[in-house]
Amino acid sequence: MDSEEDVDEKRQLSELVSDILKWQGFYMEYVAVIRSECLLSEKITKDLFGSTVIKCGSSVSEGSDLQGSDKDHMHVIPKIIAVNSNCKSVLLNSKMHIFTMALENCLPGYTRLLVKKLNQKCAFRPKLQTMIKEEGNRFFLSSEELYKNIQNIYIKFFTSRYGIRCVSFNSNGPCTTCLVYNIKGISGKVEHDMTQGIECFSWPVAATEWIYRPRLMGWPSQEIIKKIAALKVHVMPVGDPKSDISSMQWRFAFSEAERELIWNFSDFQFQCYVLMKGIFKIKLKPFSPNEISGYQIKMLLFWISEEYGVKIFTKENLLHCVEICFERYKDQILNCVLPHYIFRDRNLLAGKLEIQTRQQIADEIDNILKDIFVTVMECKHIMPIPSNYMFQYYKGSKRNFLRDLTSPLNLCITQCSKKLKLKTFEDSLKVCLEMIYTPKNFKKLTAFIEDMDLEKNRYNKIFPYMLNTAKMFGFIQLGLMFNEDSFDEKTPEEKDILFHKANSAFKRGMELDEFSGKLYLVSFLLLNDKIDTALSILSSIMQHTKPFVYTGYCSTDIIHVLQFYKTEILYFDYYKDNLEVSNCYDMIFPNDIVNFVPKPIKYELFLQQCTKEWHVCRYHPVVYAFYLMFEMTRKKGGKIMEQNNILNKLSRFIEDCNGGVERHRAYNVLAFCYYTSGQIDAAIAAYCQSLQEKFDFKNVAFYHLCTILLEHITSHASVFYSRK
């Protein structure tokens, strides 16, 4: 029995651990930002690309992102649906391929898909027929064959996008896992788990027990249950590995339901989940990596929440809740029984774990429970870096930990609102990045933009700021489409109409952020020789902007607040200086808009088209603003001293932008400016700096240097022959 002093200490430690996790972003306001981006991303994919993708898992939907977490996506196969055996075909779309869920000879949670009706006119039908296997006088869709076909598609896609040297693949249950690495400025590696799902017309009968079962403690609420009951269920291409018909089986997936449950956690339920996942990964998973999983921990917490209710999850009780969960997990491991939370008849531990392994895991859980706080400290290295740093204050004395950390942590907690705002800015940029690959479809994009109108917002879980970002960036994409369309064979009248349409779209997209949205309009006006109008807009920007946070990929330096003031860049500290800040994104140019971009960027896009590396160029908006000012000053016949002053500011700023994804491109722009102003030595030096950032044939600096060298040789040869 713990003494009263020990109990009080444990409560204080729980509160301190909870605050550290909150500072890291493990609380529900922060998760709401992730949910907003997740839902908007899915809407973009559906409305603009015609695909249904469900984001699931820790890093892209739940927000429980620990070191080593992957990005999970389920791509729903179109034109196919799975139905219960009693479903009437009259209810179904005649253009669909229809399969009946055949549950016989399958363990709970699995099914086979019996052919009910194939759409004879579907283009996908011939390939689908190669995946159908005969059994007696019945025909079933093979999960194994479909998985192989889809895996090949994933491999081709990621290989073409990142290059064969930057990706590796393996299979993980129903998922194809793609590891992307060696991407400068992003991270050491990013793991993508991708699977395919077939939509079920209705929930499997056995799973409907979850909807109606009594809940004495009120979690989840009836409102959430009703909402989840309306969500889709899917089947994924993976069978029971111990079954003789595994290659023909499909497993039910409740991805939308599960993430909805997590999105409705309390702060302390969520923090309990994060701690459990961290401890599980470090302490337990190594005993049997292929038989126990973080998914089991999720199901376990759902059960505990339903049985105990949400009131047990409090700040001072956080560590005790983790203990309750691991005590339950120990019993489940020893008995090899852990029911799926929604499909109750499915046992997640059925046929797994040898007796010796069970006992080893149970013994390790006993060690975990000896002192749950010490266990958390032993697993601190799996936490993201900020919280990991806070946990470093623990040197073996709990009392000293409480004494030394309380004051600095209180200061950090006051910064949570700023971190939340920054997260909103960052995730809004992700929306823009997903929209740059929009197919050239004016009608779809226009409809999407109109649907984003905040006055008729039906998406109450998507933040208004993100909706507005999508709308503004949609206008910019529309402007780029109109501009590119004008370079096709068009009459002067048609070109004039497209010019006005593009101009209108760019103007409506100006409020994307503090000023990068305006720079697209400036670029368009410069392209069409409207230099005075373009210069007026750009001069206004560079004379004075609001303080803004740059949330792009072209600098990995600590978060600064920047401000244009009288053509100079001022710096402030985001966390220390109490400023009302705006936001500014990267300038993003996909490689199919070569007619829109200025000359130095044309070279970059042409090279991308040739090397097939990436599909966009990014520029820091300050870098691009300085470049545009130089270009317009040069075209207006500005003095050399004035041009050099701009280039000096551009050069200094590039030096200040440490790291980043595409810093070499900024040096290439600087070098091009030096070259056009006749400063050949300075141009060569800047191109050489670019090569220090990225030294391979995919850097356009190589080709510019070759051109300069060739010009030098040619000029000397001309002098030589003239003397002869």
N, C-alpha and C positions, 0 to 999 in steps of 0.2 A: 504494500500500500504506500503510495507516494505521500510524503509529508505535505502540510499546507504550504510550506515554503517552496517545495518542488513544484507543486501544482501552480502556484503563482508565477514561478519562473517560466514554466512551460507556456502559460498563457501569454506572458510578455514576449517570449521567443516566437510564439505563433503570430502575434501581432507584427513583430519585426519582419519575419519572413514574408508575411502577407504584404507589407508595405514595399519590401524589395521587389516582389513579384509585380505589384502595381506599377512601380516605377519603370519596370521593364516593359509594361504594356499588357500584362496579364490581368485585365479587368474588362468588364462587359462593354463599357463605352468604347474602348479601343477595339474590341471584337466587332462592335457595330460598324466601324469603319471598314473592316475587312469584309463583313457581310455585305455592305453596300457595294463595294467594288466587285465582289463575287457575283452578285445578282445583276449588276449593270453589265459586267463582262459577258454573262450568259445571254443577256438580252441583245447585246451587240452581235454576238455570234449567231444568234437565231434570226434577228431581223435583217442583218446585212450580209451574212454568209449562208443563211438557210440551213444551219446545222444546230443540233441540240447537244450542248456539252454541259455536263454537270461537274462543277468543281467540288471536290470533297477532300478530306484529309486535313492534316494539321496546318500546313503553311499557307494554303490558298483559300480556305474557307473557315476553319475552326479558330485560327489564331493561336493555337497551342504549339507554336513553332520552336522546337529545340534544335540544337546543333545536330545535323545529320538528318533532319526531317526532309521528306520528299514532297513533290507537288503531284497530287492525284487528280486525274481527269477521267471522266467516263464519257465517251462519245456514243451517243444513242444512234443506233443504226436506223436510217429512215426507211419508211415504206414496209416495215415489218412489225407485227404485233403478236403478243402471246395472250391467249384467252383461257379462261376456265372451261372445263368440259361442258358446262351447262349454258355457255354463252350463246346467244342467238346471233347468227351471222348478219341478220338484217340491221343490227345496231352498228355494224362496222363499215368502214370506208371500203368501197369496192376496189380501190386502187392499191390496197394493202396486200402483202403476203401475210396469211393468217396461219398461226400454229397453235395447237391445243397443248396446254400444260398436262403432260402425262406423268402422274406422280407415282404410279406403281413401280415397284422394284427400285425405288429411290429412298434414301434416308431423308428425314425431315430437313427442309431447307434446300432440297435439290429437286430438279424435275428434268424430264426430257421434253423435247418440242416435236410434237407430231404434226405432220403436214395436214392442214385443214383445207387450205385454198392458196394457190399461187396465182398471182396476177400475170396473165399471159403477155401483157403489153409492157411490163416493166423492163427497163434496160438492164437492170441488175439481175434479172431472172436467170440468164444462162450461167453466170458465175455462181449464183446461189444453188443451182441444181447440182453443180459439182460437189457441193458440200452436203448433199442429202444422201443418206444411206438407207438401204432397204433392210427391213427385218420382217420376214414372212411376207404378209401382204400390206404391211404398214411402212411408212417412210418417215425418218427422223432427221432433223438438222444436227449435224455433227458440230459440237463445240470445238473440238480439236482442229477440224479443218478450217472453220471460220477464224479461229485464233491465229493459225499459221498465215492465212491470207492477210489479216489485218496487221500482224506483226511486220510483214514485209513492207507494207505501206508506211508504217511508222519509221522503219529503218531507212527507207529511201528519203522520207521527209527530213529527218534530223540530220542525215548524212549530207544532203544537199544544202541544208541551211547553215550547219556549223562546220562542215568539212570532216572527212573521214578520220583525221588525226585528233579530233576534239570530242569524239563520242564513242561510247561503248554500250553494249546492250546485253541484257539477260532477261530471263523469264522469272516471274514471281507470282505464282497463282494465276489469276485471270489477267494479270498485268504484264505488259512489256515495260521493263525498266530501262530508261535511257539516262546514262550518266554523261553530262556535258561538263567539260573541264578545260583549263587553260584559256579561259576567256578573261582577258585583262580588264581590270576595273570593275568586274561584276562580282566574282567570288571564285574560290578555288575550284569548286565543283557544284553543280546543280543536278539534283536527281528528279527525273520525271517518271511517275508511274501512270501509264495510260492503259485503259481497258475499253472494251466495247460493251454496250448494254442493249438489250432488246426490251422495249417498253411492254409492260403488262397492261392489258385493258382494265383490269381490276386487281385488287389485292388477292393473293392466294387465300383460300377459305381458312386455312389453319392459322394464318397470321391475323385474321380479324379478331381473334381472341384478345389481342392487345388493345383494341379500340374499346372493347366493352368490359374488360375486367375491372373489378372494384379496386379503388385506391383509397385506403383509409387515411393516408397522410396528405392527400391533395396535390401530389406531384406525379406527372405534369397536370396542369390545370385542364379543365374541360375545354376551354378555349383553344389551348395548344393541341389537345387530342383531336378536336374537330378539324383544325387546320391540317394536321399531319395526315389524318384519314383521307384528305382530298389530294394528297401528294402522290406522285407516281412511284410505282415499284418496278424494278427491272430484273432481268436475269442476265448473268455474266457467263462468259464461256470458260467455265471450269467445273469439273466434276469431283465427286468424292474419290480421292486417290486410291481408296481400298476397294472400290467397286469394279466389277468386271466390265461394266458398261460406262466407265468414267468418261471416255471420249465422246459419249453421246449426252452427257449430263450438263445441266446448267444450274448455277447457284443463284438463289434469290438475293437481291441487293436492295437495301432500304436507305440508300445514301442520302436522299433528300430528307427523309424522316430523321435520320440520326443527326445530321448537321442542324436541323431545326431544333431538336432537343438541346444541343449544345448552345445554340444561339439564345436559348431561353434559360440558361444557367444563371444563378446568382454569381457575384464576384467570387465568392468563397468556394462554391461548387467548382467553378472554373479553375481556381488556383489549386484546389485539391487534385483536380485532373492533371494539371501541369506537373505537380510534384510527383504524383504516382507514375506518370509516364517517364519522368527523368530517372526515378529510382528503379523502375522496371528495366529500362534500357541498360543501365549500368550494372545493376546487381543480379537480375534474374534472367534476362534474355540470353546471356552467354551459355546458360545450362542447356538450352534446347532452342536455337534460333529459328528452326523450321516448324516448331510445334506450339510455341507460346508466342503471343504477339501483343502489341499495343492495342489492337482492336479488342482483345479480351478485357483489357483494363477499362476501355470505354464502356463495354457492356456491364462490367462489374459496377462501375460508378452509377450507371443508369439504375441498376437494381437497388443499390444502397440508397439512392435518392428517392426512389419510389417507396421503399420500405420505411425509411427514417423520416422522410419529408425534408423540405428545404431549410427548416428552422435550425436543424442541427449544425448546418454549415455557417459558422460565424467566424469572425476574425480571430478571436481568442481561442477558438476551438479547432482551428485549421489543422494543426498537427495531429490532434486526436482523431479527426475525421480520416486522415491518411492511415492512421493505425487501424481504425475500424475496417477500412477497405482491405488492407493487407491481411488482417486476421481472417476475413471472409475468403480472400483469394487463396490463402493457405489451405483452408478446408476444401475449397473447390479443386485445388491441385491434388490433394491427397485422395479425394474421391473421384477424380477425373470427371467432374460434372460442373459445367458452367453453361447454363441455358442462354441462348440468344435472347436479348431483351425483348425484341418484337416477335420473332418467330420462336416462341417458347419451346417448341418441341425439338428444336435443333440444339444439340449439345456441342459446344465449341471445343470441348476436350475429348470428345468421343474417339476412342481408339488411339489416343496419343499418350505419350510419356510412359516409359518403362518405370517399374516400381522404384528402382534405384534412383532414377532421375527425379521422380516425384518427391522422394525423401530429401534429396539434395536441395531442391527448391524450397521445400518446407523448412529445412534447417536454416537456409539463408534468410527466409522471411523472419524466422525467430531472431536472427542476428540483426535484421533491419529494425525489428520492434524493440530491441533492447534499449535503444535510444534513438527515436525517430529524428530528432534534431541533428544529432551527429551523422546519421545516415544522409540527411539532406546535404550536410556540408561535404560529405565524402563524394556526393554526386554533383557538386556545384559546377564541375568543368563541362557538363553537358548543357548547362544553361547558357543563353546568349550572353555576350561579353559584358554589358552593363551590370546585370545582376550578378554575374560571376565575379566581377570586380568587388561588389559589395560584400559578397560572401567571403572574400579574402580577408576581411577584418577578423574573422574567427581564427584564433591561434591556439585553441584548446581550452580557453576559459569562457564559459557562457556569460559569466558576470561581466567580464571585460568586454565581450562582444556587445552586450546590451548597453554598456556605458559608452563605448567608443563610437558606436554606429548610430545611436539615436539622433544625435544632433545633425550630422551630415545627411542622414536619410530624410529627416524632416524637411531640410532644404530641397532635397531632390523631389520630394512629394509635391512641393509647391510648383514644380515644373511640369507636372503631368498634363496640365491643360495645354501647355506649349507643345509637348510631344504629341498630344492628340491632334492638334492643328497641323503639325508637320506631317503626321501620318495621313491625314486627309489630303493634303497637297500631294504627297508621294503616290498615294493610290489613285488619285485623279490622273496623274501622269500615265499610270498603267493603262487607263482607259484610252488615252490618246494613242499609245503604242499599239493597242489592239485594233484601232480604227485605221491605221495607215495602210493596211493590206486590203481595205475595202474594195470589192470588185467594182468595175466601172458601170454602175447602175444608178443613173440620176434619179429614177423613180423611187427605188428603195431607199436611197440616202435621204431624199427629200422627205419621204414618209417618216423615216426614223427621226429626223430633226424636228418635224412637227409634233411627233409623239413625245419629244423631250420637253415640250412647252411646260413650264412649271405651273402655269395656271390650270392645267388639266392633269396634274401629276397624279397618276394612279399608283405610283410606286412608293408607298409610304415608308418602305424599308431602305430605299436608296436615298442618300443624302442629296438635298437640293444643290449643293455645291458641285457634286459629281455629275448630276444631271445637266447642270449648266455647262460644265466643262465639256461633256459629250456633245452638247448642242453647238457650242462655239467651235469646237474642233471639227464637227460635222460640216459647218459652214465653210471652214477653211479647206476641207477635203473637196467640197463641192466646187469651190473656186478653182482648185487645182485641176479638177476634172474638166470644167468649162475651158480653162486655159489650154490644156493639152488637146482638147477637141478642136480648138481653133486652128491648130497646126495641120490638121487633116485637110484634104481638098475641099475648100469652102469658098463660096463667093464672098466678095467684099462685104455685102449686106449681112451674110451669115456670120462672118467674122466680127462685125460690129455688134451684132446681137450677143454673141458669145462674150465679147469683151465686157459689155455692160452687165451681163449675168455674173461673170466672174468678179467684176469690180464690186457688185452688190454683195455677193457672197463673202468676199474678203472683208468688206466693211462690217458686215454683221458678225463676223468672227473676231473682230478686234478686241472684244472684251474677254478673250480666253483667259488672260492673266494680266499681270502688270503691263507688259509690253511686247512679249514675243508674238502674240496674236497680231499686233500692229505691224510687226516686221514682215509678216507675209504680205500684207497690203503694200508696204513700202517696196518690197521686192517686185511685186506685180506692176506697180507704177513705174519703177525704174526700167523694167523689161519693156514697157510700152512708151518709153521716152517721156514720161510725165515727171521730169526730174524736179521741177520746182515744187509740185505738190508732195512728192515723196520726201524731198528735203525738209519741207515744212513740218511734216509729221515726225520725221526722225530727229530734227533739231529740238522739237518740243519734248521728245522722250529724253534726249541726252542733257537737256538743260535741267530737268527736274522730274524725278519719279518718286513715288512713295518708297519707303524702305521695303525691300522685298527679300524673301527667302528663295534661293535657287534650289529647286528640287529636281535636278536632272542627273545625267550620268557622266557629264564631261568634267567633273571634279569630284574627287573623293576626300577632299579636305574637310575639316570640322565645319559644322554648320555656321555659316556667317549670314548676317543680314547685309545686303548690298543696297546701294542707292546711287543713281546717277544725279550728280549735282554740278551744274556748269561744266558739263562734258568730262568731269572727273568721276571716278568710282570711290565712294566712301564705304568703309567697313564698320560693322557693329557686331557685337556678340549677341546671338539669338537668345541665349538664356539669361545673360546678365543685364542687357539693356532693355528697359521696359518700353518697347516700341510696338505700336500697332502696325503689323506687317502685312504686305501683300505677298504674291507668289509669282514665280516666273519659271517656265519650262524650257527644255531644250528646243532649238529649232530642228525639226525633223523632216528630212527630205528622202522619200522613197526613191529607188533608182529608176522608176518609170516616169519621172517628171523632168527629164533633162532639158526640156524646152523652157521650163520655168526658172531654173536656178541660174545664178551668175556663173561666169566662165570658170573660175577656179573649182567650183563645186561640180560643174559638168564633167571635168576630168575624173573626179572621184566617182561619180555615178557610172560613167562609162567603164571605168576599171572594175567596179563592182559587177556590172553586167557581164564582163569578160571572165572574171575570176569566180563568179557565183558565190562570193563570200558576203554574207549578210545581204540585206535588201534595203538598208537605209543608211544615210549619213546623219550624224547628230553634231550640232554645234552649240556651244554655250551662247546664250542670247546676247551677252555683253560682247563676246568676240565677234559675233555676226553684226552687231550694231556698229562697232568700230570699223569693220570692213566696209559696210554700206556707206558710212560717212566718208571714208577714204575714197571710195569709188565715185561718189557723187561730187566730192570736192575736186577730184581729178578731172571729171567730165565738165565741171563748171569752170575749169581753168584756174583752180586755186593755186596759190603760191607754193613752191616746193617746201618752204619752211612750215607752212600750214599742213601739208600732206605728211611731212616727217613727224610733226607733233602728234598727229593721229596715230601713226605707226609706232611711235615710242610708247604711247599709252596702250596700244594693242599688245605690243611685246611685253610690257611690264605685267599686264593682266594675265597673259598666258603663263608667265613665270609664276604668278601667284596661284594659278589653278593646279594644285598638286594632284597627280594621279588622273583618274578618269578613264573612260572607255576609249575615247577617240581623240586624245590630245594631239596626236600626230597630225590630224587634219587641221587643227588650229594653226600649227606651225606652217603647214602647207599654204594656208590662206595668207599668212604673214609673208611667207617667201614670195608668193605670187605678187603681192602688193609691192614688195621691194623690186621685183623684176620689172613690173610695168612702169615703175618710177625711175628705172635705169640704175638701181643700186645692185649690181650683179653680185658683188662679194657678199653683201648682206643677205641676198636671196639664197646664195649657196650655203651660207652659214645656217640659215633657218631651215633649209631642206635637210641639212645634215643633222640638225637637232630633231627634226621629224623622224629621221631614220634611227636615231637613238631610242625613240619611243617605240617604233615598230620597224624592225629591220627585216623586211622580206619583200618579195615581188608584188605583194598586194598593197604596198604603199606607193601612191602615185609620185612621191618624191623621187623615187628611182628614175622614173621616166622624164621628169622635169630636169633632173641633173644631167641626164644623157642628152637632152635637147640643148641645154646650155653649153655642154662640152662640145657638141657637134657644131653649134654656132661659133664657138671660139675657134675650133679647128678650121672651119670654113672661112672665117674672116682672115685668119693668118695665112691660109692658102691663097686667098685672093690678093693679099699684099705681096706674097712671094711671087706669084705669077705676073703681077703688074710691074714688079721691078725687073723681071726678065724681059 
